[in-house]
Amino acid sequence: TEREDVIIKYIKENGSITNREAREILGLAESTTKRILKEMAGENILMIEGERKTRRYLLSDKTR
């Protein structure tokens, strides 16, 4: 989707993304952004690093 493309582009430029960063660039609610990132991780587009407040999302080897 367009939202996923925006997230992937951001990660390629910055190395990773947090929920807060995704929320800011997409202009969406925290719950919506969290759902999108979780779905992308479930589809092996993203990898999750860290727990809760320190969680960052990186591109999986499949997406690079």
PDB file of N, CA, C and O in Angstrom:
ATOM      1  N   THR A   1       0.843  -1.193   0.000  1.00  0.00           N
ATOM      2  CA  THR A   1       0.000   0.000   0.000  1.00  0.00           C
ATOM      3  C   THR A   1       0.880   1.246   0.000  1.00  0.00           C
ATOM      4  O   THR A   1       2.096   1.165   0.173  1.00  0.00           O
ATOM      5  N   GLU A   2       0.257   2.370  -0.192  1.00  0.00           N
ATOM      6  CA  GLU A   2       0.994   3.635  -0.210  1.00  0.00           C
ATOM      7  C   GLU A   2       1.652   3.896   1.144  1.00  0.00           C
ATOM      8  O   GLU A   2       2.785   4.371   1.210  1.00  0.00           O
ATOM      9  N   ARG A   3       0.926   3.579   2.229  1.00  0.00           N
ATOM     10  CA  ARG A   3       1.489   3.776   3.575  1.00  0.00           C
ATOM     11  C   ARG A   3       2.730   2.918   3.769  1.00  0.00           C
ATOM     12  O   ARG A   3       3.730   3.382   4.316  1.00  0.00           O
ATOM     13  N   GLU A   4       2.669   1.671   3.322  1.00  0.00           N
ATOM     14  CA  GLU A   4       3.826   0.776   3.446  1.00  0.00           C
ATOM     15  C   GLU A   4       4.998   1.313   2.638  1.00  0.00           C
ATOM     16  O   GLU A   4       6.141   1.251   3.090  1.00  0.00           O
ATOM     17  N   ASP A   5       4.728   1.838   1.455  1.00  0.00           N
ATOM     18  CA  ASP A   5       5.791   2.398   0.613  1.00  0.00           C
ATOM     19  C   ASP A   5       6.480   3.571   1.305  1.00  0.00           C
ATOM     20  O   ASP A   5       7.701   3.710   1.228  1.00  0.00           O
ATOM     21  N   VAL A   6       5.695   4.422   1.987  1.00  0.00           N
ATOM     22  CA  VAL A   6       6.246   5.567   2.706  1.00  0.00           C
ATOM     23  C   VAL A   6       7.153   5.085   3.836  1.00  0.00           C
ATOM     24  O   VAL A   6       8.239   5.626   4.041  1.00  0.00           O
ATOM     25  N   ILE A   7       6.700   4.065   4.568  1.00  0.00           N
ATOM     26  CA  ILE A   7       7.493   3.510   5.671  1.00  0.00           C
ATOM     27  C   ILE A   7       8.790   2.899   5.142  1.00  0.00           C
ATOM     28  O   ILE A   7       9.857   3.143   5.706  1.00  0.00           O
ATOM     29  N   ILE A   8       8.715   2.118   4.080  1.00  0.00           N
ATOM     30  CA  ILE A   8       9.902   1.482   3.498  1.00  0.00           C
ATOM     31  C   ILE A   8      10.902   2.540   3.018  1.00  0.00           C
ATOM     32  O   ILE A   8      12.103   2.410   3.250  1.00  0.00           O
ATOM     33  N   LYS A   9      10.410   3.576   2.356  1.00  0.00           N
ATOM     34  CA  LYS A   9      11.282   4.650   1.873  1.00  0.00           C
ATOM     35  C   LYS A   9      11.985   5.331   3.047  1.00  0.00           C
ATOM     36  O   LYS A   9      13.180   5.616   2.976  1.00  0.00           O
ATOM     37  N   TYR A  10      11.244   5.591   4.124  1.00  0.00           N
ATOM     38  CA  TYR A  10      11.816   6.236   5.301  1.00  0.00           C
ATOM     39  C   TYR A  10      12.923   5.364   5.898  1.00  0.00           C
ATOM     40  O   TYR A  10      13.991   5.869   6.244  1.00  0.00           O
ATOM     41  N   ILE A  11      12.673   4.068   6.019  1.00  0.00           N
ATOM     42  CA  ILE A  11      13.675   3.161   6.594  1.00  0.00           C
ATOM     43  C   ILE A  11      14.914   3.091   5.709  1.00  0.00           C
ATOM     44  O   ILE A  11      16.033   3.055   6.220  1.00  0.00           O
ATOM     45  N   LYS A  12      14.733   3.070   4.395  1.00  0.00           N
ATOM     46  CA  LYS A  12      15.882   3.035   3.482  1.00  0.00           C
ATOM     47  C   LYS A  12      16.740   4.283   3.641  1.00  0.00           C
ATOM     48  O   LYS A  12      17.962   4.220   3.502  1.00  0.00           O
ATOM     49  N   GLU A  13      16.102   5.427   3.935  1.00  0.00           N
ATOM     50  CA  GLU A  13      16.832   6.681   4.084  1.00  0.00           C
ATOM     51  C   GLU A  13      17.440   6.843   5.476  1.00  0.00           C
ATOM     52  O   GLU A  13      18.482   7.482   5.625  1.00  0.00           O
ATOM     53  N   ASN A  14      16.787   6.261   6.514  1.00  0.00           N
ATOM     54  CA  ASN A  14      17.187   6.508   7.898  1.00  0.00           C
ATOM     55  C   ASN A  14      17.647   5.270   8.668  1.00  0.00           C
ATOM     56  O   ASN A  14      18.099   5.388   9.807  1.00  0.00           O
ATOM     57  N   GLY A  15      17.541   4.105   8.070  1.00  0.00           N
ATOM     58  CA  GLY A  15      18.018   2.897   8.724  1.00  0.00           C
ATOM     59  C   GLY A  15      16.976   2.133   9.519  1.00  0.00           C
ATOM     60  O   GLY A  15      17.005   0.904   9.569  1.00  0.00           O
ATOM     61  N   SER A  16      16.040   2.870  10.150  1.00  0.00           N
ATOM     62  CA  SER A  16      14.975   2.237  10.924  1.00  0.00           C
ATOM     63  C   SER A  16      13.874   3.263  11.164  1.00  0.00           C
ATOM     64  O   SER A  16      14.001   4.430  10.794  1.00  0.00           O
ATOM     65  N   ILE A  17      12.787   2.804  11.793  1.00  0.00           N
ATOM     66  CA  ILE A  17      11.681   3.704  12.101  1.00  0.00           C
ATOM     67  C   ILE A  17      11.046   3.273  13.417  1.00  0.00           C
ATOM     68  O   ILE A  17      10.998   2.084  13.733  1.00  0.00           O
ATOM     69  N   THR A  18      10.561   4.242  14.178  1.00  0.00           N
ATOM     70  CA  THR A  18       9.814   3.953  15.400  1.00  0.00           C
ATOM     71  C   THR A  18       8.339   4.202  15.127  1.00  0.00           C
ATOM     72  O   THR A  18       7.970   4.773  14.101  1.00  0.00           O
ATOM     73  N   ASN A  19       7.506   3.765  16.057  1.00  0.00           N
ATOM     74  CA  ASN A  19       6.076   4.032  15.922  1.00  0.00           C
ATOM     75  C   ASN A  19       5.846   5.542  15.851  1.00  0.00           C
ATOM     76  O   ASN A  19       5.054   6.010  15.034  1.00  0.00           O
ATOM     77  N   ARG A  20       6.520   6.287  16.685  1.00  0.00           N
ATOM     78  CA  ARG A  20       6.344   7.752  16.714  1.00  0.00           C
ATOM     79  C   ARG A  20       6.720   8.383  15.374  1.00  0.00           C
ATOM     80  O   ARG A  20       5.997   9.238  14.862  1.00  0.00           O
ATOM     81  N   GLU A  21       7.851   7.960  14.808  1.00  0.00           N
ATOM     82  CA  GLU A  21       8.281   8.507  13.513  1.00  0.00           C
ATOM     83  C   GLU A  21       7.269   8.160  12.421  1.00  0.00           C
ATOM     84  O   GLU A  21       6.933   8.999  11.586  1.00  0.00           O
ATOM     85  N   ALA A  22       6.787   6.916  12.435  1.00  0.00           N
ATOM     86  CA  ALA A  22       5.793   6.505  11.443  1.00  0.00           C
ATOM     87  C   ALA A  22       4.510   7.322  11.597  1.00  0.00           C
ATOM     88  O   ALA A  22       3.895   7.736  10.614  1.00  0.00           O
ATOM     89  N   ARG A  23       4.129   7.539  12.836  1.00  0.00           N
ATOM     90  CA  ARG A  23       2.910   8.318  13.117  1.00  0.00           C
ATOM     91  C   ARG A  23       3.062   9.734  12.569  1.00  0.00           C
ATOM     92  O   ARG A  23       2.130  10.277  11.977  1.00  0.00           O
ATOM     93  N   GLU A  24       4.220  10.322  12.765  1.00  0.00           N
ATOM     94  CA  GLU A  24       4.459  11.695  12.296  1.00  0.00           C
ATOM     95  C   GLU A  24       4.442  11.794  10.769  1.00  0.00           C
ATOM     96  O   GLU A  24       3.854  12.727  10.221  1.00  0.00           O
ATOM     97  N   ILE A  25       5.075  10.850  10.080  1.00  0.00           N
ATOM     98  CA  ILE A  25       5.129  10.957   8.616  1.00  0.00           C
ATOM     99  C   ILE A  25       3.812  10.552   7.958  1.00  0.00           C
ATOM    100  O   ILE A  25       3.483  11.029   6.871  1.00  0.00           O
ATOM    101  N   LEU A  26       3.060   9.671   8.618  1.00  0.00           N
ATOM    102  CA  LEU A  26       1.786   9.227   8.043  1.00  0.00           C
ATOM    103  C   LEU A  26       0.601  10.062   8.507  1.00  0.00           C
ATOM    104  O   LEU A  26      -0.434  10.096   7.842  1.00  0.00           O
ATOM    105  N   GLY A  27       0.751  10.741   9.653  1.00  0.00           N
ATOM    106  CA  GLY A  27      -0.338  11.543  10.193  1.00  0.00           C
ATOM    107  C   GLY A  27      -1.503  10.694  10.673  1.00  0.00           C
ATOM    108  O   GLY A  27      -2.664  11.057  10.483  1.00  0.00           O
ATOM    109  N   LEU A  28      -1.192   9.556  11.300  1.00  0.00           N
ATOM    110  CA  LEU A  28      -2.232   8.628  11.754  1.00  0.00           C
ATOM    111  C   LEU A  28      -2.201   8.477  13.266  1.00  0.00           C
ATOM    112  O   LEU A  28      -1.249   8.901  13.922  1.00  0.00           O
ATOM    113  N   ALA A  29      -3.245   7.873  13.812  1.00  0.00           N
ATOM    114  CA  ALA A  29      -3.312   7.590  15.235  1.00  0.00           C
ATOM    115  C   ALA A  29      -2.282   6.527  15.600  1.00  0.00           C
ATOM    116  O   ALA A  29      -1.869   5.736  14.751  1.00  0.00           O
ATOM    117  N   GLU A  30      -1.871   6.512  16.864  1.00  0.00           N
ATOM    118  CA  GLU A  30      -0.867   5.552  17.329  1.00  0.00           C
ATOM    119  C   GLU A  30      -1.309   4.112  17.094  1.00  0.00           C
ATOM    120  O   GLU A  30      -0.514   3.279  16.658  1.00  0.00           O
ATOM    121  N   SER A  31      -2.559   3.822  17.377  1.00  0.00           N
ATOM    122  CA  SER A  31      -3.058   2.444  17.220  1.00  0.00           C
ATOM    123  C   SER A  31      -3.033   2.003  15.756  1.00  0.00           C
ATOM    124  O   SER A  31      -2.717   0.851  15.458  1.00  0.00           O
ATOM    125  N   THR A  32      -3.363   2.907  14.857  1.00  0.00           N
ATOM    126  CA  THR A  32      -3.358   2.585  13.424  1.00  0.00           C
ATOM    127  C   THR A  32      -1.937   2.332  12.943  1.00  0.00           C
ATOM    128  O   THR A  32      -1.677   1.378  12.209  1.00  0.00           O
ATOM    129  N   THR A  33      -1.024   3.194  13.364  1.00  0.00           N
ATOM    130  CA  THR A  33       0.375   3.043  12.972  1.00  0.00           C
ATOM    131  C   THR A  33       0.951   1.743  13.516  1.00  0.00           C
ATOM    132  O   THR A  33       1.671   1.033  12.814  1.00  0.00           O
ATOM    133  N   LYS A  34       0.632   1.436  14.765  1.00  0.00           N
ATOM    134  CA  LYS A  34       1.113   0.197  15.391  1.00  0.00           C
ATOM    135  C   LYS A  34       0.611  -1.022  14.623  1.00  0.00           C
ATOM    136  O   LYS A  34       1.354  -1.981  14.420  1.00  0.00           O
ATOM    137  N   ARG A  35      -0.641  -0.983  14.199  1.00  0.00           N
ATOM    138  CA  ARG A  35      -1.229  -2.091  13.450  1.00  0.00           C
ATOM    139  C   ARG A  35      -0.513  -2.271  12.110  1.00  0.00           C
ATOM    140  O   ARG A  35      -0.194  -3.396  11.726  1.00  0.00           O
ATOM    141  N   ILE A  36      -0.260  -1.177  11.404  1.00  0.00           N
ATOM    142  CA  ILE A  36       0.418  -1.241  10.103  1.00  0.00           C
ATOM    143  C   ILE A  36       1.819  -1.837  10.272  1.00  0.00           C
ATOM    144  O   ILE A  36       2.206  -2.728   9.517  1.00  0.00           O
ATOM    145  N   LEU A  37       2.583  -1.349  11.260  1.00  0.00           N
ATOM    146  CA  LEU A  37       3.938  -1.847  11.481  1.00  0.00           C
ATOM    147  C   LEU A  37       3.921  -3.320  11.868  1.00  0.00           C
ATOM    148  O   LEU A  37       4.759  -4.097  11.411  1.00  0.00           O
ATOM    149  N   LYS A  38       2.957  -3.703  12.718  1.00  0.00           N
ATOM    150  CA  LYS A  38       2.846  -5.100  13.146  1.00  0.00           C
ATOM    151  C   LYS A  38       2.505  -6.008  11.958  1.00  0.00           C
ATOM    152  O   LYS A  38       3.054  -7.103  11.828  1.00  0.00           O
ATOM    153  N   GLU A  39       1.595  -5.542  11.094  1.00  0.00           N
ATOM    154  CA  GLU A  39       1.235  -6.323   9.902  1.00  0.00           C
ATOM    155  C   GLU A  39       2.438  -6.483   8.974  1.00  0.00           C
ATOM    156  O   GLU A  39       2.673  -7.562   8.431  1.00  0.00           O
ATOM    157  N   MET A  40       3.200  -5.396   8.798  1.00  0.00           N
ATOM    158  CA  MET A  40       4.375  -5.457   7.935  1.00  0.00           C
ATOM    159  C   MET A  40       5.415  -6.423   8.506  1.00  0.00           C
ATOM    160  O   MET A  40       6.085  -7.128   7.752  1.00  0.00           O
ATOM    161  N   ALA A  41       5.551  -6.457   9.833  1.00  0.00           N
ATOM    162  CA  ALA A  41       6.472  -7.408  10.466  1.00  0.00           C
ATOM    163  C   ALA A  41       5.957  -8.834  10.276  1.00  0.00           C
ATOM    164  O   ALA A  41       6.743  -9.752  10.042  1.00  0.00           O
ATOM    165  N   GLY A  42       4.648  -9.021  10.374  1.00  0.00           N
ATOM    166  CA  GLY A  42       4.045 -10.337  10.187  1.00  0.00           C
ATOM    167  C   GLY A  42       4.221 -10.866   8.769  1.00  0.00           C
ATOM    168  O   GLY A  42       4.258 -12.076   8.544  1.00  0.00           O
ATOM    169  N   GLU A  43       4.329  -9.943   7.816  1.00  0.00           N
ATOM    170  CA  GLU A  43       4.519 -10.322   6.406  1.00  0.00           C
ATOM    171  C   GLU A  43       6.014 -10.410   6.049  1.00  0.00           C
ATOM    172  O   GLU A  43       6.372 -10.543   4.879  1.00  0.00           O
ATOM    173  N   ASN A  44       6.872 -10.334   7.065  1.00  0.00           N
ATOM    174  CA  ASN A  44       8.332 -10.378   6.885  1.00  0.00           C
ATOM    175  C   ASN A  44       8.872  -9.249   6.020  1.00  0.00           C
ATOM    176  O   ASN A  44       9.910  -9.396   5.374  1.00  0.00           O
ATOM    177  N   ILE A  45       8.166  -8.118   6.009  1.00  0.00           N
ATOM    178  CA  ILE A  45       8.672  -6.928   5.324  1.00  0.00           C
ATOM    179  C   ILE A  45       9.619  -6.196   6.275  1.00  0.00           C
ATOM    180  O   ILE A  45      10.646  -5.657   5.863  1.00  0.00           O
ATOM    181  N   LEU A  46       9.243  -6.190   7.567  1.00  0.00           N
ATOM    182  CA  LEU A  46      10.039  -5.526   8.594  1.00  0.00           C
ATOM    183  C   LEU A  46      10.494  -6.516   9.654  1.00  0.00           C
ATOM    184  O   LEU A  46       9.880  -7.564   9.853  1.00  0.00           O
ATOM    185  N   MET A  47      11.590  -6.164  10.333  1.00  0.00           N
ATOM    186  CA  MET A  47      12.060  -6.895  11.505  1.00  0.00           C
ATOM    187  C   MET A  47      11.888  -5.974  12.704  1.00  0.00           C
ATOM    188  O   MET A  47      12.036  -4.758  12.587  1.00  0.00           O
ATOM    189  N   ILE A  48      11.576  -6.554  13.849  1.00  0.00           N
ATOM    190  CA  ILE A  48      11.411  -5.769  15.072  1.00  0.00           C
ATOM    191  C   ILE A  48      12.671  -5.910  15.916  1.00  0.00           C
ATOM    192  O   ILE A  48      13.197  -7.006  16.109  1.00  0.00           O
ATOM    193  N   GLU A  49      13.138  -4.767  16.413  1.00  0.00           N
ATOM    194  CA  GLU A  49      14.312  -4.752  17.280  1.00  0.00           C
ATOM    195  C   GLU A  49      13.947  -3.961  18.534  1.00  0.00           C
ATOM    196  O   GLU A  49      13.452  -2.838  18.435  1.00  0.00           O
ATOM    197  N   GLY A  50      14.186  -4.537  19.705  1.00  0.00           N
ATOM    198  CA  GLY A  50      13.905  -3.843  20.953  1.00  0.00           C
ATOM    199  C   GLY A  50      12.512  -4.142  21.480  1.00  0.00           C
ATOM    200  O   GLY A  50      11.700  -4.795  20.824  1.00  0.00           O
ATOM    201  N   GLU A  51      12.262  -3.648  22.680  1.00  0.00           N
ATOM    202  CA  GLU A  51      10.985  -3.873  23.351  1.00  0.00           C
ATOM    203  C   GLU A  51      10.308  -2.552  23.676  1.00  0.00           C
ATOM    204  O   GLU A  51      10.967  -1.576  24.034  1.00  0.00           O
ATOM    205  N   ARG A  52       9.027  -2.531  23.552  1.00  0.00           N
ATOM    206  CA  ARG A  52       8.173  -1.401  23.933  1.00  0.00           C
ATOM    207  C   ARG A  52       8.714  -0.055  23.508  1.00  0.00           C
ATOM    208  O   ARG A  52       8.754   0.243  22.314  1.00  0.00           O
ATOM    209  N   LYS A  53       9.134   0.768  24.460  1.00  0.00           N
ATOM    210  CA  LYS A  53       9.535   2.143  24.146  1.00  0.00           C
ATOM    211  C   LYS A  53      10.780   2.222  23.269  1.00  0.00           C
ATOM    212  O   LYS A  53      10.984   3.215  22.570  1.00  0.00           O
ATOM    213  N   THR A  54      11.611   1.186  23.300  1.00  0.00           N
ATOM    214  CA  THR A  54      12.839   1.216  22.486  1.00  0.00           C
ATOM    215  C   THR A  54      12.671   0.476  21.163  1.00  0.00           C
ATOM    216  O   THR A  54      13.639   0.313  20.420  1.00  0.00           O
ATOM    217  N   ARG A  55      11.459   0.029  20.861  1.00  0.00           N
ATOM    218  CA  ARG A  55      11.221  -0.768  19.657  1.00  0.00           C
ATOM    219  C   ARG A  55      11.461   0.046  18.393  1.00  0.00           C
ATOM    220  O   ARG A  55      10.983   1.170  18.248  1.00  0.00           O
ATOM    221  N   ARG A  56      12.221  -0.562  17.483  1.00  0.00           N
ATOM    222  CA  ARG A  56      12.469   0.033  16.174  1.00  0.00           C
ATOM    223  C   ARG A  56      12.167  -1.023  15.132  1.00  0.00           C
ATOM    224  O   ARG A  56      12.274  -2.221  15.396  1.00  0.00           O
ATOM    225  N   TYR A  57      11.797  -0.582  13.971  1.00  0.00           N
ATOM    226  CA  TYR A  57      11.495  -1.472  12.862  1.00  0.00           C
ATOM    227  C   TYR A  57      12.528  -1.260  11.774  1.00  0.00           C
ATOM    228  O   TYR A  57      12.810  -0.132  11.370  1.00  0.00           O
ATOM    229  N   LEU A  58      13.094  -2.379  11.303  1.00  0.00           N
ATOM    230  CA  LEU A  58      14.104  -2.344  10.242  1.00  0.00           C
ATOM    231  C   LEU A  58      13.598  -3.185   9.077  1.00  0.00           C
ATOM    232  O   LEU A  58      12.713  -4.025   9.242  1.00  0.00           O
ATOM    233  N   LEU A  59      14.163  -2.953   7.911  1.00  0.00           N
ATOM    234  CA  LEU A  59      13.785  -3.773   6.758  1.00  0.00           C
ATOM    235  C   LEU A  59      14.316  -5.188   6.942  1.00  0.00           C
ATOM    236  O   LEU A  59      15.458  -5.383   7.359  1.00  0.00           O
ATOM    237  N   SER A  60      13.499  -6.152   6.633  1.00  0.00           N
ATOM    238  CA  SER A  60      13.959  -7.538   6.696  1.00  0.00           C
ATOM    239  C   SER A  60      14.870  -7.817   5.500  1.00  0.00           C
ATOM    240  O   SER A  60      14.906  -7.045   4.543  1.00  0.00           O
ATOM    241  N   ASP A  61      15.589  -8.906   5.566  1.00  0.00           N
ATOM    242  CA  ASP A  61      16.474  -9.281   4.456  1.00  0.00           C
ATOM    243  C   ASP A  61      15.682  -9.432   3.164  1.00  0.00           C
ATOM    244  O   ASP A  61      16.199  -9.167   2.079  1.00  0.00           O
ATOM    245  N   LYS A  62      14.422  -9.858   3.282  1.00  0.00           N
ATOM    246  CA  LYS A  62      13.549 -10.049   2.117  1.00  0.00           C
ATOM    247  C   LYS A  62      13.276  -8.737   1.391  1.00  0.00           C
ATOM    248  O   LYS A  62      13.137  -8.719   0.168  1.00  0.00           O
ATOM    249  N   THR A  63      13.200  -7.637   2.143  1.00  0.00           N
ATOM    250  CA  THR A  63      12.805  -6.346   1.571  1.00  0.00           C
ATOM    251  C   THR A  63      13.985  -5.548   1.043  1.00  0.00           C
ATOM    252  O   THR A  63      13.821  -4.718   0.148  1.00  0.00           O
ATOM    253  N   ARG A  64      15.174  -5.789   1.585  1.00  0.00           N
ATOM    254  CA  ARG A  64      16.351  -4.955   1.209  1.00  0.00           C
ATOM    255  C   ARG A  64      16.673  -5.009  -0.206  1.00  0.00           C
ATOM    256  O   ARG A  64      17.625  -4.365  -0.648  1.00  0.00           O
TER     257      ARG A  64
END
